[in-house]
Amino acid sequence: MTQITNRSLDKAQRNPKPWRVVDLIQWGTRYFTDHSIPNARLEVEWLLAHQLSLERVDLYVQHDRCLNTSELAGFKGLVRRRVAGEPFQYILGRAPFYGRDFLVTPVVLIPRPETETLIQVLRKGPELKTILDIGTGSGCLAITAALFYPHTQVTAVDISQAALAAAKENARRLEASNVAFIKVDILKVLLKDKFDAILCNPPYVATDDVPALQREIREHEPRAALTDGADGLTWFRRLAEIGQGLLNEEGRMIVEIGGSLQAKPVRAIFEAAGFAVTLHKDLQGEERVCEGRWEK
């Protein structure tokens, strides 16, 4: 078989012999590896399956399938976007969270496995009548909670109308009918209702730490969802301040934190506001969730 190089891929549209699925998987894996893309083969397979409107497993069933000029050009465009640093999930337009696919665009933060810890903590508690998700983004937390608790009323708030539109579409697709979406700046406006639990994955990256973020995160994900523009603790202070007004007695504030190094100051903030605090670790052993129980 002719070895595929970057130049040969560019020429493939003029080559009378189209490239096969298996050829492109092999080439793409080498190309992504050379450009330090993690999970090179897996990402190539997902991109190629996306371009061909196939399930990933079908690539191996159709490994000898030859791509036409349009398909090859489309795949090449996806590869270029990924090598340029665009997040894999934005290219596909979706990201997995707790076993479901959520539509994602650059207006929302990409759901991550460690954020699933919030749902795990939520489910350890008693039955809930009302849940509030602050800064809902894609809606992954609110919708997942709503599907686990179909008789619970979930309220999801965000300051971004574009993010709320994305979350509403995810709720429609996943048939989460018990979620209400509200546009509000929770840093400035206090809701009148009270809730049994509050979920929040706030922007907790300090301004000084933004340059150390991965390039694809730093350059492509919404800045307001990543950092508070200060010391990374602004949202925790506000949540601790408004928590007593938003939570029913014995209500729980369940928030994501930036790992073990941030655990101590976040714990101190919530304890000073009168919360009984428990820290929970993610699957990597990092303290990832601060759970504060409000006790009058």
Buried (B, 14 or more C-beta within 10 A) or exposed (E): EEEBEEEBBEEBBEEEEBBBBBBBBBBBBBBBEEEEBEEBBEBBBBBBBBBBEBEEEBBEEEEEBEBEEEBBEBBBEBBEBBBEBBBBBBBBEBBBBBEBBBBBBEBBBBBBEBBBBBBBBBEEBEEBEBBBBBBBBBBBBBBBBBBBBEEBBBBBBBBBEEBBBBBBBBBEEBEBEBBEBBEBEBBEEEBEEBBBBBBBBBBBBBEEBBEEBEEBBBEBBBEBBBBBBEBBBBBBBBBBEBBBEBBBEEBBBBBBBBBEEBBEBBBBBBEEBEBEBBBBBBEEEBBBBBBBBBEE
